[in-house]
Amino acid sequence: MKSNNIFELDPERLATTDEHGHRVYLYPEDVKGLWKSRRKVFYRFLILIYLFLPWIYFNGKPAFMIDIIHREFTFLGFTLHGVEPILFFLIAASGLAGIAFLVSSLGRVWCGWACPQTVFIQEIFMRVEALVEGKAKERRELDKAPWTMGKVLKRSIKWLLFIIISLHISHTFIGYFVGPRELFFITMNGPSEHLGLFVATMTFTLITLLDFGWFREQFCIIACPYGRIQSVLMDENSLVVSYNAKRGEPRRGSTSAERPDEGDCINCYNCVKVCPTGIDIRRGTQLECIACTQCIDACDDIMTKLKKPKGLIGYSSETELNGHKRKKITKRSFLYITTSVLFMLAFIYFLGASTKLQLVFLRGKTPFQMIESGQRITNQFTLKMSHQGEQHFKIYFKVKEVELKNLVQIITPVQPVLINTSEKKIVLFFKFSPEILKNGTRKISVEAFDEISHQTVATKEAVLVGPTH
């Protein structure tokens, strides 16, 4: 028999769909409590970082910027260039392994505490909606009400505020790629002067508006892959938001006098009413749960009123619910964190190596030329010089082998060669006598001496070639 309680969910379908597959809109009620207070502080901290981080400058550059056009990644004054793709792979791999560790240990802690989807919707969009349209019951009634001037006015104000907020969020996001100061002056000009940037900003604004203002929990339930991979990464020791069925069952149908066989759950549905994805946490761990802890605060409030211990709904693991001690570090989580650390150590190693000057000799189309009536030979190379960081070099090139220093001449366009960018190419010639060759070749070591630091900053081998007879 179908229940008249709108919070009694159908076990055969999602809470956000009806029997015809149409979307059922959610109106999660507000809740107060310890976890809500903690999340509020953390959400505001994350929002402040997002909004102000690009405005903090180090050495003339934003504290965090991904400059795609110039292939530069800047973080707290240090710049990585696109000449070392392995660095981006290692940092991404370390981050993914780190997230896998968090999921295996703490479940969907990212979704409930740090995901931009949750942070912006819970802390900004839902607050604006409640301010304009009222509490959950008032919003539900407003949706069902006919279109009157009052309803049109409320909806217009809400979506106008949503548009302003989305514009601010999207402009800040674009600022991470072009620099906020540069973006500010760009916005002073007409859209046609920076059409590509304008289109990108408006596109991201539209996506933000529709996602945070309308699509909301549907993204977490339908589109986000994170919820689907959690079942692969989690095990019985993973810490998740869960309902203690042993303590709560069998539920009471009302707040009437207790019977000895009844559990602590009074079937008030408060945990369902406050859930932003519309689930009933009492049915166990579900894909739609984003671990936002709303149900914990709602249930703790009821338990306090009933003078019962808190924690009927709380952070726990399957192992603990079965009466056993939870393993904080399992083989699976140890493997994830070890992998993350190894990738990070590899990143640090390659980062240190990439800050040094790297030399690559690329031979010219003509292997060698005979000059001065066959008395001398020249080899042409294109020399590619690259490094990470902002260090400048003034380089002189010389042959390392003592016996060849006076026999091999290195000719460059200028002396010294100034390297003030992450990558530079020059045409370089070696001029030498045929007598130094052995069977038409001779391997030599070329040293790059920096006039600024007064030390050799790089050594690279090059192969000289000439006639074999």
C-alpha positions, 0 to 999 in steps of 0.5 A: 500500500502506498504511503501518504508520507511524501518522505517515505521513499519508493525502494524501486527508484531514485528519490528524485524521479517519479513513477514516470521517470520525471524529475522530482525537485528536492527541498532540503530543510535547513539544519543546525548542529555541530557538523553543520557549523564545522562545514560552514567554517570550512566552506567559507575558508575554501570560498575565500581561497578560491576568490582571493588566491589569484589576486595574491602576487609573487614576483609579478605573477599570481600565486596560482595561474595556469597559463595555457597560451604560454604553457606555464603553471605558476604556484606561489612564485615558482613557475613550471613550463610546458617543456617537462610534461612528466612533471604534470603527469607525476603531480596528477598521478600523485593527486589521484592516488591521494584521492583514492587513499581518502576514499578508502579511508574516509569515504566520500569526504571530498563530496561533502566537504570540498567539492565545488558543487557542494560548497557553492550550492550549500553555502551560497545558492541555497542560502540565496534561495532561502532568503528570497523564497523562504524555507523548504515548505514555503519553496515547495508551496511556491513551486505548486502555486500558480504564476502570480506577480509575487511568484514572478517577482521572487523567481526573477530576483532569485535568478538575477542574484544567481546570474550575478553570483555565477558571473563572479564565480566564472570570472574568478575561474577564468582569472586563474588562466589569464591573471585577474589583473589582466582580466580586469582590464580586458573586461573594460574593453568591448567583447569583440576585442577578446572574443574567444575569452568572452565566449569562454567566460559566458559559457562557463557562466551559463554552465555554473548557473544551470548546474548550481541553480537548477541541475544541482543534486542531479549532477552528483547522482547522474553525471559525477563519476566519483560516486561510481568509483567509490564502490571500487575504492571503499571496503568494510573499514572505510569511514562513511556516514551510516545508520546504526540499525542495531540500535535504531531498529525496529523503529517506532511509528510515533513519539508515543510511549516506548515498548521494550522491543523498539529501537531509538529511531522514531521514524521522524524522517528528519534525516530524509527531509534535510538530505540534499540528494533525497536519500534515506540513510537508514537504507545503508550506504548508497551511491547518492550519499555525498557524506554532507553530515546533514542527517547526522545533525538532524538525528542528533537533534531528535535524540537530544530532545528524546534524551537519547545518546547521540550517534544513531546516525554518524561517521562509522564503518561496516566493521564498527557497526558489526561490533569490531574494531576498525582498521585505520590503515588497511592493505588497500589504503596503504597501497594508495598512500604509498603510491601517492608518496612515490609519485610525489617523490618522483615529482620532487626529483624531476622538478629538481633536475628540471631546474638545471639547464638542459642541453639537446644537440640536434644535428643540421641537415648537412652532417659536415662541411670541408673548409679552408681547402680541406684543412678544417671541418665544420659541424652544424647543430641546433642547440635546444636549451631549457630549464624550469624556474625563473633563473637567467644564464649567460653561457659560454661553451667550451670543450671539456677534454683538455687535449681538445680545447685548442683543437675544437672551436665552438662558434655561437651567434653571440658571446655569451648566450643569454638565456632568460626564458624557459626555452631557447634555440640557437644555431651552433657550429663546431670547427675542428681539424680532421686529425682529431677524428677516429674512423670519421667520428669523435665524441666530445663533452661540451660544458656550459659555463655560466658567467652569472654564477661562475660555474659550469651549469650543464655538460652534454656530449656531442658527436663530431663527424667528418670524412672516413678517409 
